[in-house]
Amino acid sequence: MANKIKIEKMQSLITRDLTFIMQREIRDEILNTLSVNAVKLSNDLGHAKVYYSSLLSKPELELTNVVQEYKNEIRSKLAHKLEIYRCPDLEFIYDYSLDNANNIETILQKLK
């Protein structure tokens, strides 16, 4: 039980810190528009899946390339913020939930 609470707390901290790092600490027009929707940590805290989205109408490939370009810098800044022994490896995954919601909204508007 305590381990689950620790993981959830770390996920919340990582989400908050990653959002701050990507929007304020790294100067890139595209990276500044991304938002972190969720972080899922492994049980050993060694790996984190970071789900992100963007309000820009950029292709997913372009967003992925920008994130991969800054991945090491983001991880380094995150390690300094968290002040933990070993920062988890970050795997960035584009989150399609916003795109899906917009598609559903468009379909519903057409039905009216």
C-alpha positions as CSV (number, residue, x, y, z in Angstrom):
1,M,0.0,0.0,0.0
2,A,2.8,2.4,0.9
3,N,4.6,1.6,-2.3
4,K,1.5,2.5,-4.4
5,I,1.1,5.8,-2.5
6,K,4.8,6.6,-3.1
7,I,4.5,5.8,-6.9
8,E,1.3,8.0,-7.2
9,K,3.1,10.9,-5.4
10,M,6.1,10.6,-7.6
11,Q,3.9,10.5,-10.7
12,S,2.2,13.7,-9.6
13,L,5.6,15.4,-8.9
14,I,7.0,14.3,-12.2
15,T,3.9,15.6,-14.1
16,R,4.1,19.0,-12.4
17,D,7.9,19.3,-12.8
18,L,7.9,18.2,-16.5
19,T,5.2,20.7,-17.4
20,F,7.2,23.5,-15.8
21,I,10.4,22.4,-17.4
22,M,8.9,22.0,-20.9
23,Q,7.0,25.3,-20.8
24,R,9.4,27.6,-18.9
25,E,12.9,26.3,-18.7
26,I,13.6,25.2,-22.3
27,R,13.3,27.8,-25.0
28,D,11.6,26.1,-27.9
29,E,8.4,27.3,-29.5
30,I,7.0,23.8,-30.1
31,L,8.1,22.4,-26.8
32,N,6.6,25.3,-24.9
33,T,3.1,24.5,-26.2
34,L,3.1,20.8,-25.1
35,S,1.3,19.8,-22.0
36,V,1.9,16.6,-19.9
37,N,-1.3,14.8,-19.4
38,A,-0.1,11.9,-17.3
39,V,2.9,10.0,-16.1
40,K,3.0,6.3,-15.4
41,L,5.9,5.0,-13.4
42,S,7.1,1.4,-13.2
43,N,7.0,-0.3,-9.8
44,D,10.8,0.1,-9.4
45,L,10.6,3.8,-10.3
46,G,13.2,3.2,-13.1
47,H,11.0,4.0,-16.1
48,A,8.3,6.6,-16.7
49,K,5.9,6.8,-19.6
50,V,5.1,10.5,-20.2
51,Y,1.8,11.1,-22.1
52,Y,1.8,14.5,-23.7
53,S,-0.4,16.5,-26.1
54,S,-0.4,19.8,-27.9
55,L,-3.0,22.4,-29.0
56,L,-0.9,23.2,-32.1
57,S,-2.0,21.6,-35.3
58,K,1.5,20.1,-35.9
59,P,1.9,16.6,-37.1
60,E,2.7,14.0,-34.4
61,L,6.0,13.2,-36.0
62,E,7.3,16.8,-35.7
63,L,6.2,17.0,-32.1
64,T,7.9,13.6,-31.4
65,N,11.2,14.8,-33.0
66,V,11.2,18.0,-30.9
67,V,10.6,16.0,-27.7
68,Q,13.3,13.5,-28.6
69,E,15.8,16.3,-29.4
70,Y,15.4,17.7,-25.8
71,K,14.8,14.4,-24.0
72,N,18.2,14.3,-22.3
73,E,18.1,17.9,-21.2
74,I,14.6,17.5,-19.8
75,R,15.7,14.4,-17.9
76,S,18.7,16.3,-16.5
77,K,16.6,19.2,-15.3
78,L,14.0,16.8,-13.8
79,A,16.7,15.0,-11.8
80,H,17.8,18.3,-10.3
81,K,14.3,19.2,-9.4
82,L,13.3,15.9,-7.8
83,E,16.6,15.5,-5.9
84,I,16.5,11.7,-6.1
85,Y,19.3,9.3,-6.5
86,R,18.3,8.0,-9.9
87,C,15.9,9.8,-12.2
88,P,13.7,7.4,-14.2
89,D,14.2,6.9,-17.9
90,L,11.6,8.9,-19.8
91,E,9.6,7.5,-22.6
92,F,7.4,10.2,-24.3
93,I,4.2,9.0,-25.9
94,Y,1.8,11.3,-27.8
95,D,-1.7,11.3,-26.2
96,Y,-4.5,11.1,-28.8
97,S,-7.3,11.7,-26.3
98,L,-7.6,15.4,-27.2
99,D,-7.6,14.6,-31.0
100,N,-10.3,11.9,-30.4
101,A,-12.4,14.3,-28.4
102,N,-12.2,16.9,-31.2
103,N,-13.2,14.3,-33.8
104,I,-16.2,13.2,-31.7
105,E,-17.2,16.8,-31.3
106,T,-17.0,17.4,-35.0
107,I,-19.2,14.3,-35.7
108,L,-21.8,15.4,-33.2
109,Q,-21.9,18.9,-34.7
110,K,-22.5,17.4,-38.1
111,L,-25.4,15.3,-36.8
112,K,-27.3,18.4,-35.6
